[in-house]
């Protein structure tokens, strides 16, 4: 069941794990890796402008997951992959971003 409390908990975890991923990515990442992230951001923006919700959701999650990949922490990457599968499903189901507050 995807009640509001569960959605909120997933959103809170997303924020906290993204914060950790950012800190680690800044430490371990390269300019080339951050440019790859930028590609996801551009595709996400273009999809949003075109009303292509499926691509927007995929690229949004890919952008955020890339932070974890850049962090080079396998445990974080594995956790984030599972969490972003949930988030992709929830965004598809709800038709947009997860609003947790």
N, C-alpha and C positions, 0 to 999 in steps of 0.2 A: 504494500500500500504506500502511495506517495503522498502522505499528508503534509501539511505545511511545516510541521516541526521537523520532519525528515528532510525536506527540501532546504530548510534553514540550516540544519546541521551540515549538510553536504556543501552548501554555500560557504559556511564558516570555515570548513576544512579547506575548501578551494583557496580562500583568501590567505589563510595561514601557511599552507604549503607553497603557494605562489610566492609569498614573502620570503620563505626559506630558499626557494629555488632562485629568486632574484639575487639574494646575497651570495649564494654559492656560484651562480653563473657569472657575476661580476668578478669574483675571485679567480675562477677557472676558465672563463670563456675567452674567445678571441673575437676580433672584429669581424672576421669572415662568418663566424657562427651567428653573431648578432645580425648580420646582413641577411642570413637565411630567415631569421625570425621576421625581419622587415618584409620579406616576400609574402609570408603568411598574412601579415597585417594588411598589405595592399590588396591581396585576394579577398580577404574578409570585408574590407571596405567596399570594394567593387561589387561583391555579391550583395552586400547590404543595400547599396544604391540601386541595384537591379531588382531588388525584391526576391533574390534567390536565397531563401532561408536555409535550405539544406547546405549549400556551400558556405554560407556565412557561419553556421554552427560548426561545420567541420574545420574551417580555417581558424576560427576563434579558438577552438580546443587545440588545434595543431600549434598555434602560436604559443599558447600557455604551456603545452607539453614540451615544446622546444626549450623553454627555460630549464626544465628539469634535465633534459638531455645535455644541455650545456653545463649544468652543474656537475656532471660526471659522477653522480651518486646513484648507484644502481637501485638502492632501496627506495629512494625518492622517485626515481623514474618508474619503477614497478607500481608504487602506490598511486602516482599521478595517472598512469595509464588506466588503472581500474577506476579511479575517481572520474576521469574525463569521459570514460564510457558511460558512467551514470549521468554525468552532466549533459553529454550529447543527447542521451535518451530524454532527459527531463526537458531540455530546451526544445527538442522536437515535439514532445508531448504538449508543452505549454505554449509553444510558438514564439519563443524569444529568450531573452536573457533571464537569468535567475535573479530575482529581486529578493534579497534576504532581510532588508531593513525597511 
